[in-house]
Amino acid sequence: MKARKIIFLAIFLVFVAANVLSPKTQSLPIYTIYTVFPVAAALIGLYASKMYKFNNANGRAMLLIIGGLLCWGIAEFIGYISDNFITPPTMDPQISDFFFLLAYPVFGAGVYQGFIAAEIKLKQINKSLLTAVLSASLVLTAWVAYFGVYQAYDPTVDLLKNAVNIGYGVGDLILVIVSTLMILVAEEYGNGKLAAFWKTMALGFFVFLIGDILYFTMYWEQYSKDLKPYVYIDLLWTAAYTVLAYGVLENYLHIFEVQNKIRLKLQQRQ
């Protein structure tokens, strides 16, 4: 596991170096390297999907999480093609926005299936930890309400565009809160073996939240003009994709190892 962490971190640092050293970050080479991360996350999810079955809640949870990653991977790839190889579209919001936003209910359904699989109610969770998480969630909600809703609203554009811009921050917020609650549930389920996965998911969603708030409500103009350090918002999104890809891969390897141990025990009994 430690070696895999180092590999993922090293790959991410290569992208950081490429951004910092490049005089123009919004260029085809940088766009191409950036797109590798969401596509890789989606491909890792597809590879892992063969492990899970849709006839049980745990399997449905993982398949839906992977489905969310696929939506984001498709959205990033569409954006990459349209921004670099096709005449810039005048439509706003764009097709990629549909896939980005579609991922939120898919991820949410995955987290919900995780709750079902655990069969643990919130009242069974450590009250102090639950209170701390809910208090932090209220603070985070207030922050997003101001920066992600109030500041994101633009009276000069139509309702659909405003809904899309606000939808990113609100969607990220919901995922952060429910996946953090899922950590508490996972700690009580199966000796906490799935808690590490949900911690990774919560971290990835939180990094996305920061990146989306910075882009949609504060620095999108500076970002669009390729001004540093505002273009380094890409590093936040890239870090989030790296974390999510790592989490899915580690969960796949954990379940693969458990299944192999079960097979070995069955063989020994025979």
Number of C-alpha atoms within 10 A of each C-alpha: 8 6 8 12 12 11 12 15 15 12 12 20 14 12 19 18 10 16 21 15 10 13 11 15 19 17 12 14 13 15 17 14 14 23 18 16 23 26 22 17 25 25 17 20 26 17 14 21 19 10 15 16 14 12 8 12 18 19 19 21 26 26 24 23 27 28 21 26 30 24 25 26 26 18 23 22 18 17 19 18 14 16 14 13 10 10 9 10 11 7 7 11 15 16 14 20 18 14 19 21 19 16 23 23 15 20 24 20 17 25 25 18 21 24 22 15 17 18 12 15 11 14 8 11 17 13 11 9 12 18 12 10 16 15 12 13 19 12 12 15 18 13 14 22 17 13 19 28 23 12 15 23 18 15 8 7 9 10 12 11 15 17 14 19 23 25 19 21 27 20 18 24 24 18 22 23 20 17 28 25 23 25 21 22 26 25 18 20 16 11 9 14 14 21 20 16 23 27 19 22 26 25 19 26 26 21 20 24 26 18 22 25 26 19 23 21 21 16 16 17 13 14 19 12 11 17 15 15 11 18 21 18 21 21 18 19 22 25 24 25 28 20 24 28 26 23 22 27 18 19 18 22 15 15 15 13 12 12 13 12 12 11 12 12 11 10 9 8 7 6
